[in-house]
Amino acid sequence: MLRGLVRLAALGCALALATACAGQGGAHPLALEKMGYLYVGGDSIERDGGRMYVDAMFTEYFIPAHCTQPYPIVLVHGGTSTGATYLGTPDDRQGWAEFFLRHGYAVYVIDQPTRGRSAYDPATDGPLLRAREASTLQMFTAPAKFNLWPQARLHTQFPGTGEPGDPAYENFRMAQQGSIDGGVRMDTINRDALTALLDRIGPAIILTHSRAGPFGWLAADARPGLVKGIIAVEPNGPPFHHPEGPMSANRPPGAAERPWGITYERMTFAPTVNDPAELAPVQQPSQGPDLQGCWVASGPARTLPNLVGVPIMIISSEAGFHAQYTQCMSQFLTQFGVANELVRLEEHGLPGNGHLLLIEKNNLEIAALIDAWLRRNVH
């Protein structure tokens, strides 16, 4: 009898395992040659009679068994999140890391210094700022219910209700983390960590989201030969000055503006800019309904020489708050001699997305659009 019960229990476990494993991947099993992690960047400092590392960056990597693309893709998450945002979605669907693996790319997923599996040291990094739940609802998961910007009413793609109590919303909220204060310092430690990663792995494509936008520009500026393409998904902006209006209440206290246009940290201009005031920004009129007027440089003609020739795709959602001014990021680069392509998702049959488009219901269709663009433009 006992032997029979053991056999039944074993059979039950096997059936449960088969059920748990069924249907969790794509159309075929995911084949990896290797996966692992590394830490890059940071500084070794003395503390309490010993030594410790601060501001190092955790990087998880996945190498497909059949690597068909010439360059790996580095996935850089936005503010208040971690690399987990690329590993799946709050409603447990395939994320962008798996998508690009299945399409032949080696994939590197980072946790920004001070976030996730990258150590945070209060004495070095300062206090953490945390997003209010109200701003999460208004900006990310349920903007159509608040209509704080003209395009917000078009938002339809966040999975579930986007409100407290919904499983996808709660899973998303549990993944949120605090962020260090200070625009320049965040730019600096992430630029240094990304360039250390590039020095280690070689040429790569950098994909950024939101607050990570400046990190892509800065990494290309610091290692122009190693950045083979930039995908800037709703990059931090607009150039120079924060937009005014109802959304200004959701900015963290002391939020700095971008003195170098698209970054908080110094960029390389030709002729050289020693003081960002030399860029002398002025605001243009709005170029269309529901679009904000862009701030542009008014000083002598210059270029961003280290970004010239890097293929750049800028992605704007239809309903996210960046939809008002993502065109300004494109115009800034163009003004400084940097060719780029601004892609508005609704113009490609992908309507209703908000700022978190990489985890929304049509995230794989957006990833396919990126993949097609990379195959055409990055060689």
C-alpha atoms as a printed R data frame, in Angstrom:
    type eleno elety resid chain resno      x      y       z
1   ATOM     1    CA   MET     A     1  0.000  0.000   0.000
2   ATOM     2    CA   LEU     A     2  2.762  2.444   0.956
3   ATOM     3    CA   ARG     A     3  4.679  1.628  -2.229
4   ATOM     4    CA   GLY     A     4  1.516  2.320  -4.235
5   ATOM     5    CA   LEU     A     5  0.966  5.647  -2.501
6   ATOM     6    CA   VAL     A     6  4.563  6.635  -3.227
7   ATOM     7    CA   ARG     A     7  4.068  5.745  -6.903
8   ATOM     8    CA   LEU     A     8  0.846  7.782  -7.001
9   ATOM     9    CA   ALA     A     9  2.564 10.728  -5.333
10  ATOM    10    CA   ALA     A    10  5.434 10.540  -7.817
11  ATOM    11    CA   LEU     A    11  2.966 10.400 -10.706
12  ATOM    12    CA   GLY     A    12  1.126 13.408  -9.271
13  ATOM    13    CA   CYS     A    13  4.389 15.375  -9.049
14  ATOM    14    CA   ALA     A    14  5.278 14.445 -12.615
15  ATOM    15    CA   LEU     A    15  1.859 15.577 -13.872
16  ATOM    16    CA   ALA     A    16  2.119 18.834 -11.914
17  ATOM    17    CA   LEU     A    17  5.594 19.452 -13.349
18  ATOM    18    CA   ALA     A    18  4.362 18.738 -16.868
19  ATOM    19    CA   THR     A    19  1.488 21.172 -16.363
20  ATOM    20    CA   ALA     A    20  3.797 23.841 -14.903
21  ATOM    21    CA   CYS     A    21  6.262 23.489 -17.775
22  ATOM    22    CA   ALA     A    22  3.717 23.379 -20.580
23  ATOM    23    CA   GLY     A    23  3.101 26.473 -22.659
24  ATOM    24    CA   GLN     A    24  5.448 28.810 -20.775
25  ATOM    25    CA   GLY     A    25  7.781 29.622 -23.668
26  ATOM    26    CA   GLY     A    26  7.434 30.491 -27.309
27  ATOM    27    CA   ALA     A    27  6.635 28.206 -30.218
28  ATOM    28    CA   HIS     A    28  9.735 26.107 -29.551
29  ATOM    29    CA   PRO     A    29 12.074 25.463 -26.595
30  ATOM    30    CA   LEU     A    30 14.540 28.229 -25.900
31  ATOM    31    CA   ALA     A    31 18.070 26.953 -26.628
32  ATOM    32    CA   LEU     A    32 20.941 28.643 -24.769
33  ATOM    33    CA   GLU     A    33 24.650 28.172 -25.240
34  ATOM    34    CA   LYS     A    34 25.366 29.922 -21.964
35  ATOM    35    CA   MET     A    35 23.908 32.171 -19.311
36  ATOM    36    CA   GLY     A    36 25.525 33.887 -16.371
37  ATOM    37    CA   TYR     A    37 26.322 37.229 -14.801
38  ATOM    38    CA   LEU     A    38 29.106 39.706 -14.255
39  ATOM    39    CA   TYR     A    39 29.700 42.957 -12.397
40  ATOM    40    CA   VAL     A    40 31.312 45.944 -14.107
41  ATOM    41    CA   GLY     A    41 32.269 49.481 -13.186
42  ATOM    42    CA   GLY     A    42 32.129 50.988  -9.738
43  ATOM    43    CA   ASP     A    43 34.854 52.019  -7.324
44  ATOM    44    CA   SER     A    44 36.646 50.235  -4.514
45  ATOM    45    CA   ILE     A    45 36.643 52.404  -1.399
46  ATOM    46    CA   GLU     A    46 37.851 52.099   2.196
47  ATOM    47    CA   ARG     A    47 35.128 51.861   4.805
48  ATOM    48    CA   ASP     A    48 35.352 50.862   8.511
49  ATOM    49    CA   GLY     A    49 38.803 49.340   8.169
50  ATOM    50    CA   GLY     A    50 37.951 47.311   5.060
51  ATOM    51    CA   ARG     A    51 37.308 47.776   1.374
52  ATOM    52    CA   MET     A    52 34.028 47.659  -0.496
53  ATOM    53    CA   TYR     A    53 32.712 48.318  -4.002
54  ATOM    54    CA   VAL     A    54 30.172 51.024  -4.716
55  ATOM    55    CA   ASP     A    55 28.282 51.834  -7.914
56  ATOM    56    CA   ALA     A    56 29.141 48.580  -9.692
57  ATOM    57    CA   MET     A    57 26.563 47.291 -12.180
58  ATOM    58    CA   PHE     A    58 25.097 43.783 -12.158
59  ATOM    59    CA   THR     A    59 24.687 42.341 -15.653
60  ATOM    60    CA   GLU     A    60 22.882 39.106 -16.471
61  ATOM    61    CA   TYR     A    61 23.621 37.631 -19.890
62  ATOM    62    CA   PHE     A    62 22.028 35.034 -22.150
63  ATOM    63    CA   ILE     A    63 23.816 33.649 -25.205
64  ATOM    64    CA   PRO     A    64 21.561 31.763 -27.644
65  ATOM    65    CA   ALA     A    65 22.667 28.418 -29.007
66  ATOM    66    CA   HIS     A    66 22.255 29.825 -32.521
67  ATOM    67    CA   CYS     A    67 23.483 33.423 -32.409
68  ATOM    68    CA   THR     A    68 22.527 34.893 -35.789
69  ATOM    69    CA   GLN     A    69 22.885 38.618 -35.118
70  ATOM    70    CA   PRO     A    70 26.287 40.324 -35.334
71  ATOM    71    CA   TYR     A    71 25.976 42.379 -32.144
72  ATOM    72    CA   PRO     A    72 24.503 41.713 -28.698
73  ATOM    73    CA   ILE     A    73 21.764 43.945 -27.341
74  ATOM    74    CA   VAL     A    74 22.117 45.596 -23.925
75  ATOM    75    CA   LEU     A    75 18.743 46.250 -22.251
76  ATOM    76    CA   VAL     A    76 18.838 49.255 -19.885
77  ATOM    77    CA   HIS     A    77 15.786 49.790 -17.669
78  ATOM    78    CA   GLY     A    78 14.222 53.085 -16.694
79  ATOM    79    CA   GLY     A    79 13.658 54.871 -13.399
80  ATOM    80    CA   THR     A    80 12.290 53.103 -10.294
81  ATOM    81    CA   SER     A    81 12.611 49.698 -12.000
82  ATOM    82    CA   THR     A    82 15.260 47.001 -12.514
83  ATOM    83    CA   GLY     A    83 16.307 44.655 -15.289
84  ATOM    84    CA   ALA     A    84 13.344 42.480 -14.325
85  ATOM    85    CA   THR     A    85 11.211 44.708 -16.538
86  ATOM    86    CA   TYR     A    86 12.800 43.006 -19.587
87  ATOM    87    CA   LEU     A    87 12.510 39.445 -18.272
88  ATOM    88    CA   GLY     A    88  8.729 39.224 -18.526
89  ATOM    89    CA   THR     A    89  5.518 41.160 -18.004
90  ATOM    90    CA   PRO     A    90  3.356 41.713 -14.912
91  ATOM    91    CA   ASP     A    91  0.761 39.323 -16.352
92  ATOM    92    CA   ASP     A    92  3.399 36.631 -17.039
93  ATOM    93    CA   ARG     A    93  3.904 36.895 -20.785
94  ATOM    94    CA   GLN     A    94  7.133 36.817 -22.763
95  ATOM    95    CA   GLY     A    95  9.388 39.808 -22.223
96  ATOM    96    CA   TRP     A    96 11.824 41.547 -24.534
97  ATOM    97    CA   ALA     A    97 14.885 39.644 -23.283
98  ATOM    98    CA   GLU     A    98 13.360 36.339 -24.379
99  ATOM    99    CA   PHE     A    99 12.057 37.823 -27.628
100 ATOM   100    CA   PHE     A   100 15.493 39.017 -28.725
101 ATOM   101    CA   LEU     A   101 17.085 35.738 -27.632
102 ATOM   102    CA   ARG     A   102 14.620 33.841 -29.801
103 ATOM   103    CA   HIS     A   103 15.547 36.114 -32.698
104 ATOM   104    CA   GLY     A   104 19.247 35.369 -32.534
105 ATOM   105    CA   TYR     A   105 20.680 38.142 -30.340
106 ATOM   106    CA   ALA     A   106 22.962 37.691 -27.365
107 ATOM   107    CA   VAL     A   107 21.179 39.635 -24.604
108 ATOM   108    CA   TYR     A   108 22.611 41.540 -21.642
109 ATOM   109    CA   VAL     A   109 20.148 42.726 -18.982
110 ATOM   110    CA   ILE     A   110 21.482 45.219 -16.449
111 ATOM   111    CA   ASP     A   111 20.451 46.452 -13.038
112 ATOM   112    CA   GLN     A   112 21.541 50.074 -12.853
113 ATOM   113    CA   PRO     A   113 24.076 50.892 -10.121
114 ATOM   114    CA   THR     A   114 22.211 51.225  -6.768
115 ATOM   115    CA   ARG     A   115 19.231 49.146  -8.049
116 ATOM   116    CA   GLY     A   116 18.224 45.495  -7.836
117 ATOM   117    CA   ARG     A   117 21.265 43.233  -7.640
118 ATOM   118    CA   SER     A   118 23.632 46.215  -7.939
119 ATOM   119    CA   ALA     A   119 24.619 47.265  -4.436
120 ATOM   120    CA   TYR     A   120 23.213 50.442  -2.923
121 ATOM   121    CA   ASP     A   121 25.308 52.171  -0.257
122 ATOM   122    CA   PRO     A   122 23.427 54.973   1.547
123 ATOM   123    CA   ALA     A   123 26.619 56.678   2.695
124 ATOM   124    CA   THR     A   124 27.855 56.953  -0.907
125 ATOM   125    CA   ASP     A   125 24.645 57.113  -2.888
126 ATOM   126    CA   GLY     A   126 22.426 59.246  -0.656
127 ATOM   127    CA   PRO     A   127 18.718 58.768   0.065
128 ATOM   128    CA   LEU     A   128 16.288 56.971  -2.206
129 ATOM   129    CA   LEU     A   129 13.264 58.713  -3.699
130 ATOM   130    CA   ARG     A   130 10.135 56.621  -4.121
131 ATOM   131    CA   ALA     A   131  7.266 57.192  -6.519
132 ATOM   132    CA   ARG     A   132  3.867 57.919  -5.033
133 ATOM   133    CA   GLU     A   133  1.163 55.418  -5.914
134 ATOM   134    CA   ALA     A   134 -0.948 58.261  -7.276
135 ATOM   135    CA   SER     A   135  1.742 59.164  -9.800
136 ATOM   136    CA   THR     A   136  2.091 55.496 -10.831
137 ATOM   137    CA   LEU     A   137 -1.604 55.392 -11.704
138 ATOM   138    CA   GLN     A   138 -1.581 58.780 -13.412
139 ATOM   139    CA   MET     A   139  1.601 58.347 -15.446
140 ATOM   140    CA   PHE     A   140  1.903 54.641 -16.153
141 ATOM   141    CA   THR     A   141 -0.908 52.195 -15.537
142 ATOM   142    CA   ALA     A   142 -4.219 54.095 -15.796
143 ATOM   143    CA   PRO     A   143 -3.576 57.525 -17.376
144 ATOM   144    CA   ALA     A   144 -6.885 57.493 -19.302
145 ATOM   145    CA   LYS     A   145 -8.728 57.827 -15.985
146 ATOM   146    CA   PHE     A   146 -6.946 61.093 -15.158
147 ATOM   147    CA   ASN     A   147 -6.352 62.824 -18.549
148 ATOM   148    CA   LEU     A   148 -3.396 64.892 -17.371
149 ATOM   149    CA   TRP     A   149 -2.104 65.310 -20.941
150 ATOM   150    CA   PRO     A   150 -4.002 65.345 -24.244
151 ATOM   151    CA   GLN     A   151 -3.031 61.839 -25.406
152 ATOM   152    CA   ALA     A   152 -3.742 60.109 -22.067
153 ATOM   153    CA   ARG     A   153 -7.348 59.285 -23.054
154 ATOM   154    CA   LEU     A   154 -6.017 56.972 -25.802
155 ATOM   155    CA   HIS     A   155 -4.323 54.544 -23.402
156 ATOM   156    CA   THR     A   156 -5.647 50.968 -23.704
157 ATOM   157    CA   GLN     A   157 -2.671 48.613 -23.596
158 ATOM   158    CA   PHE     A   158 -1.738 48.100 -19.937
159 ATOM   159    CA   PRO     A   159 -2.758 44.536 -18.941
160 ATOM   160    CA   GLY     A   160 -5.712 44.358 -16.548
161 ATOM   161    CA   THR     A   161 -7.366 47.372 -14.999
162 ATOM   162    CA   GLY     A   162 -4.125 49.161 -14.139
163 ATOM   163    CA   GLU     A   163 -5.493 49.843 -10.646
164 ATOM   164    CA   PRO     A   164 -4.823 48.536  -7.114
165 ATOM   165    CA   GLY     A   165 -6.189 45.051  -6.554
166 ATOM   166    CA   ASP     A   166 -5.605 43.902 -10.114
167 ATOM   167    CA   PRO     A   167 -2.958 41.109 -10.156
168 ATOM   168    CA   ALA     A   168 -0.920 42.637 -12.997
169 ATOM   169    CA   TYR     A   169 -0.923 46.035 -11.294
170 ATOM   170    CA   GLU     A   170  0.144 44.582  -7.946
171 ATOM   171    CA   ASN     A   171  2.920 42.540  -9.580
172 ATOM   172    CA   PHE     A   172  4.147 45.675 -11.331
173 ATOM   173    CA   ARG     A   173  4.105 47.710  -8.115
174 ATOM   174    CA   MET     A   174  6.034 45.060  -6.185
175 ATOM   175    CA   ALA     A   175  8.838 45.367  -8.721
176 ATOM   176    CA   GLN     A   176  9.258 49.130  -8.232
177 ATOM   177    CA   GLN     A   177 12.299 50.440  -6.366
178 ATOM   178    CA   GLY     A   178 13.513 53.749  -5.055
179 ATOM   179    CA   SER     A   179 15.870 55.901  -7.091
180 ATOM   180    CA   ILE     A   180 18.836 57.997  -6.040
181 ATOM   181    CA   ASP     A   181 18.528 61.756  -6.396
182 ATOM   182    CA   GLY     A   182 20.669 63.867  -8.681
183 ATOM   183    CA   GLY     A   183 20.587 63.941 -12.461
184 ATOM   184    CA   VAL     A   184 24.330 64.380 -13.060
185 ATOM   185    CA   ARG     A   185 25.431 61.649 -10.658
186 ATOM   186    CA   MET     A   186 22.954 59.132 -12.036
187 ATOM   187    CA   ASP     A   187 24.172 59.895 -15.556
188 ATOM   188    CA   THR     A   188 27.808 59.588 -14.510
189 ATOM   189    CA   ILE     A   189 27.697 56.254 -12.687
190 ATOM   190    CA   ASN     A   190 25.557 54.654 -15.399
191 ATOM   191    CA   ARG     A   191 27.709 55.987 -18.238
192 ATOM   192    CA   ASP     A   192 30.818 54.650 -16.514
193 ATOM   193    CA   ALA     A   193 29.241 51.255 -15.849
194 ATOM   194    CA   LEU     A   194 27.943 50.900 -19.414
195 ATOM   195    CA   THR     A   195 31.291 51.856 -20.917
196 ATOM   196    CA   ALA     A   196 32.988 49.294 -18.643
197 ATOM   197    CA   LEU     A   197 30.524 46.701 -19.950
198 ATOM   198    CA   LEU     A   198 31.250 47.657 -23.570
199 ATOM   199    CA   ASP     A   199 34.990 47.471 -22.915
200 ATOM   200    CA   ARG     A   200 34.443 43.930 -21.693
201 ATOM   201    CA   ILE     A   201 31.971 42.530 -24.242
202 ATOM   202    CA   GLY     A   202 32.864 44.581 -27.316
203 ATOM   203    CA   PRO     A   203 30.548 46.271 -29.845
204 ATOM   204    CA   ALA     A   204 26.853 46.205 -28.927
205 ATOM   205    CA   ILE     A   205 23.434 47.738 -29.465
206 ATOM   206    CA   ILE     A   206 22.085 49.720 -26.512
207 ATOM   207    CA   LEU     A   207 18.335 49.812 -25.858
208 ATOM   208    CA   THR     A   208 17.221 52.303 -23.217
209 ATOM   209    CA   HIS     A   209 13.884 53.176 -21.672
210 ATOM   210    CA   SER     A   210 12.802 56.464 -20.102
211 ATOM   211    CA   ARG     A   211 15.320 57.793 -17.523
212 ATOM   212    CA   ALA     A   212 17.981 55.554 -19.069
213 ATOM   213    CA   GLY     A   213 17.784 57.567 -22.309
214 ATOM   214    CA   PRO     A   214 20.752 59.804 -21.409
215 ATOM   215    CA   PHE     A   215 22.865 56.747 -20.595
216 ATOM   216    CA   GLY     A   216 22.687 55.590 -24.211
217 ATOM   217    CA   TRP     A   217 23.727 58.994 -25.574
218 ATOM   218    CA   LEU     A   218 26.569 59.207 -23.038
219 ATOM   219    CA   ALA     A   219 27.828 55.669 -23.691
220 ATOM   220    CA   ALA     A   220 27.947 56.367 -27.434
221 ATOM   221    CA   ASP     A   221 29.728 59.653 -26.726
222 ATOM   222    CA   ALA     A   222 32.319 57.881 -24.573
223 ATOM   223    CA   ARG     A   223 32.711 54.748 -26.770
224 ATOM   224    CA   PRO     A   224 31.554 55.744 -30.273
225 ATOM   225    CA   GLY     A   225 33.217 52.764 -31.940
226 ATOM   226    CA   LEU     A   226 31.564 50.268 -29.614
227 ATOM   227    CA   VAL     A   227 27.951 51.473 -29.797
228 ATOM   228    CA   LYS     A   228 26.585 50.036 -33.038
229 ATOM   229    CA   GLY     A   229 23.031 51.274 -32.594
230 ATOM   230    CA   ILE     A   230 20.750 52.971 -30.080
231 ATOM   231    CA   ILE     A   231 17.086 52.183 -29.521
232 ATOM   232    CA   ALA     A   232 15.749 54.988 -27.306
233 ATOM   233    CA   VAL     A   233 12.297 54.018 -26.022
234 ATOM   234    CA   GLU     A   234 10.536 57.183 -24.804
235 ATOM   235    CA   PRO     A   235 13.882 58.672 -23.716
236 ATOM   236    CA   ASN     A   236 14.135 61.073 -20.793
237 ATOM   237    CA   GLY     A   237 13.309 64.561 -22.005
238 ATOM   238    CA   PRO     A   238 12.401 66.924 -23.496
239 ATOM   239    CA   PRO     A   239 15.680 68.726 -24.248
240 ATOM   240    CA   PHE     A   240 16.866 71.336 -21.759
241 ATOM   241    CA   HIS     A   241 13.714 72.086 -19.734
242 ATOM   242    CA   HIS     A   242 10.985 70.032 -18.102
243 ATOM   243    CA   PRO     A   243  7.526 70.533 -19.581
244 ATOM   244    CA   GLU     A   244  5.086 72.587 -17.564
245 ATOM   245    CA   GLY     A   245  1.487 71.698 -16.830
246 ATOM   246    CA   PRO     A   246 -0.281 69.098 -14.651
247 ATOM   247    CA   MET     A   247  2.522 66.549 -15.025
248 ATOM   248    CA   SER     A   248  5.003 68.795 -13.220
249 ATOM   249    CA   ALA     A   249  3.525 67.681  -9.878
250 ATOM   250    CA   ASN     A   250  4.816 64.145 -10.525
251 ATOM   251    CA   ARG     A   251  8.461 65.158 -10.765
252 ATOM   252    CA   PRO     A   252 10.581 64.188  -7.758
253 ATOM   253    CA   PRO     A   253 11.663 67.017  -5.434
254 ATOM   254    CA   GLY     A   254 14.689 68.849  -6.748
255 ATOM   255    CA   ALA     A   255 14.495 67.238 -10.178
256 ATOM   256    CA   ALA     A   256 17.275 68.774 -12.231
257 ATOM   257    CA   GLU     A   257 16.863 69.947 -15.794
258 ATOM   258    CA   ARG     A   258 19.095 68.867 -18.674
259 ATOM   259    CA   PRO     A   259 21.718 71.591 -19.242
260 ATOM   260    CA   TRP     A   260 23.398 69.631 -22.063
261 ATOM   261    CA   GLY     A   261 20.134 69.270 -23.951
262 ATOM   262    CA   ILE     A   262 19.447 65.529 -23.817
263 ATOM   263    CA   THR     A   263 21.682 64.728 -20.830
264 ATOM   264    CA   TYR     A   264 22.463 66.023 -17.364
265 ATOM   265    CA   GLU     A   265 26.157 65.116 -17.718
266 ATOM   266    CA   ARG     A   266 28.560 66.745 -20.172
267 ATOM   267    CA   MET     A   267 28.483 65.710 -23.841
268 ATOM   268    CA   THR     A   268 31.149 66.221 -26.513
269 ATOM   269    CA   PHE     A   269 30.290 68.981 -28.999
270 ATOM   270    CA   ALA     A   270 32.274 70.306 -31.951
271 ATOM   271    CA   PRO     A   271 33.214 73.112 -31.703
272 ATOM   272    CA   THR     A   272 33.748 72.471 -27.987
273 ATOM   273    CA   VAL     A   273 31.185 73.648 -25.455
274 ATOM   274    CA   ASN     A   274 32.845 74.504 -22.147
275 ATOM   275    CA   ASP     A   275 29.732 75.843 -20.441
276 ATOM   276    CA   PRO     A   276 26.275 74.520 -21.360
277 ATOM   277    CA   ALA     A   277 24.979 78.097 -21.263
278 ATOM   278    CA   GLU     A   278 26.772 78.487 -24.630
279 ATOM   279    CA   LEU     A   279 23.994 76.366 -26.168
280 ATOM   280    CA   ALA     A   280 21.598 79.255 -25.406
281 ATOM   281    CA   PRO     A   281 18.309 77.337 -25.650
282 ATOM   282    CA   VAL     A   282 15.190 79.070 -26.953
283 ATOM   283    CA   GLN     A   283 11.688 77.671 -27.232
284 ATOM   284    CA   GLN     A   284  9.964 77.206 -30.569
285 ATOM   285    CA   PRO     A   285  6.196 77.300 -31.107
286 ATOM   286    CA   SER     A   286  4.261 74.054 -31.093
287 ATOM   287    CA   GLN     A   287  4.415 72.186 -34.405
288 ATOM   288    CA   GLY     A   288  1.009 70.577 -34.152
289 ATOM   289    CA   PRO     A   289 -2.055 69.852 -32.031
290 ATOM   290    CA   ASP     A   290 -1.270 68.341 -28.605
291 ATOM   291    CA   LEU     A   291  2.484 68.802 -29.133
292 ATOM   292    CA   GLN     A   292  4.678 70.971 -26.934
293 ATOM   293    CA   GLY     A   293  7.023 73.560 -28.374
294 ATOM   294    CA   CYS     A   294 10.617 72.319 -28.425
295 ATOM   295    CA   TRP     A   295 13.602 74.013 -26.845
296 ATOM   296    CA   VAL     A   296 16.486 74.219 -29.342
297 ATOM   297    CA   ALA     A   297 20.032 75.574 -29.175
298 ATOM   298    CA   SER     A   298 20.526 79.041 -30.599
299 ATOM   299    CA   GLY     A   299 24.314 79.335 -30.438
300 ATOM   300    CA   PRO     A   300 26.760 78.709 -33.293
301 ATOM   301    CA   ALA     A   301 26.253 75.607 -35.433
302 ATOM   302    CA   ARG     A   302 27.738 72.528 -33.794
303 ATOM   303    CA   THR     A   303 27.691 68.743 -34.050
304 ATOM   304    CA   LEU     A   304 27.720 65.821 -31.631
305 ATOM   305    CA   PRO     A   305 30.638 64.158 -33.434
306 ATOM   306    CA   ASN     A   306 30.686 60.920 -31.460
307 ATOM   307    CA   LEU     A   307 27.022 60.201 -32.214
308 ATOM   308    CA   VAL     A   308 27.259 60.980 -35.935
309 ATOM   309    CA   GLY     A   309 26.904 57.752 -37.903
310 ATOM   310    CA   VAL     A   310 25.372 55.709 -35.057
311 ATOM   311    CA   PRO     A   311 22.000 54.287 -36.194
312 ATOM   312    CA   ILE     A   312 19.358 55.683 -33.826
313 ATOM   313    CA   MET     A   313 15.696 54.751 -33.460
314 ATOM   314    CA   ILE     A   314 13.532 56.842 -31.109
315 ATOM   315    CA   ILE     A   315 10.215 55.262 -30.135
316 ATOM   316    CA   SER     A   316  7.152 57.212 -29.025
317 ATOM   317    CA   SER     A   317  3.929 55.689 -27.742
318 ATOM   318    CA   GLU     A   318  0.556 57.082 -28.775
319 ATOM   319    CA   ALA     A   319 -0.795 57.698 -25.271
320 ATOM   320    CA   GLY     A   320  2.223 58.117 -22.963
321 ATOM   321    CA   PHE     A   321  3.124 61.514 -21.543
322 ATOM   322    CA   HIS     A   322  6.243 61.570 -23.742
323 ATOM   323    CA   ALA     A   323  3.994 61.700 -26.829
324 ATOM   324    CA   GLN     A   324  3.821 65.476 -26.339
325 ATOM   325    CA   TYR     A   325  7.548 65.996 -26.796
326 ATOM   326    CA   THR     A   326  9.447 62.939 -28.091
327 ATOM   327    CA   GLN     A   327  9.723 64.785 -31.408
328 ATOM   328    CA   CYS     A   328 11.879 67.326 -29.570
329 ATOM   329    CA   MET     A   329 14.494 64.647 -28.827
330 ATOM   330    CA   SER     A   330 14.645 63.798 -32.524
331 ATOM   331    CA   GLN     A   331 14.901 67.472 -33.505
332 ATOM   332    CA   PHE     A   332 17.717 68.076 -31.026
333 ATOM   333    CA   LEU     A   333 19.823 65.275 -32.502
334 ATOM   334    CA   THR     A   334 19.082 66.441 -36.037
335 ATOM   335    CA   GLN     A   335 20.115 69.989 -35.138
336 ATOM   336    CA   PHE     A   336 23.519 68.645 -34.096
337 ATOM   337    CA   GLY     A   337 24.091 66.567 -37.207
338 ATOM   338    CA   VAL     A   338 22.932 63.205 -35.843
339 ATOM   339    CA   ALA     A   339 20.617 61.292 -38.164
340 ATOM   340    CA   ASN     A   340 17.830 59.428 -36.390
341 ATOM   341    CA   GLU     A   341 14.420 57.906 -37.031
342 ATOM   342    CA   LEU     A   342 11.445 58.867 -34.875
343 ATOM   343    CA   VAL     A   343  8.908 56.032 -34.798
344 ATOM   344    CA   ARG     A   344  5.417 56.787 -33.515
345 ATOM   345    CA   LEU     A   345  3.832 53.426 -32.772
346 ATOM   346    CA   GLU     A   346  0.313 54.389 -33.845
347 ATOM   347    CA   GLU     A   347  1.666 55.125 -37.328
348 ATOM   348    CA   HIS     A   348  2.797 51.481 -37.513
349 ATOM   349    CA   GLY     A   349 -0.530 49.958 -36.513
350 ATOM   350    CA   LEU     A   350  0.285 49.869 -32.781
351 ATOM   351    CA   PRO     A   351 -2.158 52.239 -31.031
352 ATOM   352    CA   GLY     A   352 -3.013 52.768 -27.393
353 ATOM   353    CA   ASN     A   353  0.359 52.301 -25.722
354 ATOM   354    CA   GLY     A   354  1.537 54.250 -22.713
355 ATOM   355    CA   HIS     A   355  4.986 54.912 -21.324
356 ATOM   356    CA   LEU     A   356  5.431 51.283 -20.193
357 ATOM   357    CA   LEU     A   357  5.026 49.916 -23.705
358 ATOM   358    CA   LEU     A   358  7.725 47.268 -23.199
359 ATOM   359    CA   ILE     A   359  5.450 45.362 -20.781
360 ATOM   360    CA   GLU     A   360  2.053 46.211 -22.257
361 ATOM   361    CA   LYS     A   361 -0.262 43.842 -24.112
362 ATOM   362    CA   ASN     A   362  1.315 44.299 -27.554
363 ATOM   363    CA   ASN     A   363  4.922 44.334 -26.317
364 ATOM   364    CA   LEU     A   364  6.033 41.563 -28.692
365 ATOM   365    CA   GLU     A   365  4.648 43.369 -31.730
366 ATOM   366    CA   ILE     A   366  6.721 46.399 -30.695
367 ATOM   367    CA   ALA     A   367  9.786 44.187 -30.202
368 ATOM   368    CA   ALA     A   368  9.246 42.800 -33.721
369 ATOM   369    CA   LEU     A   369  9.208 46.371 -35.072
370 ATOM   370    CA   ILE     A   370 12.538 47.034 -33.325
371 ATOM   371    CA   ASP     A   371 14.020 43.781 -34.611
372 ATOM   372    CA   ALA     A   372 13.053 44.616 -38.205
373 ATOM   373    CA   TRP     A   373 14.563 48.093 -37.866
374 ATOM   374    CA   LEU     A   374 17.824 46.699 -36.470
375 ATOM   375    CA   ARG     A   375 18.141 44.201 -39.320
376 ATOM   376    CA   ARG     A   376 17.735 47.021 -41.840
377 ATOM   377    CA   ASN     A   377 20.019 49.556 -40.195
378 ATOM   378    CA   VAL     A   378 22.703 47.923 -38.021
379 ATOM   379    CA   HIS     A   379 25.419 45.972 -39.809
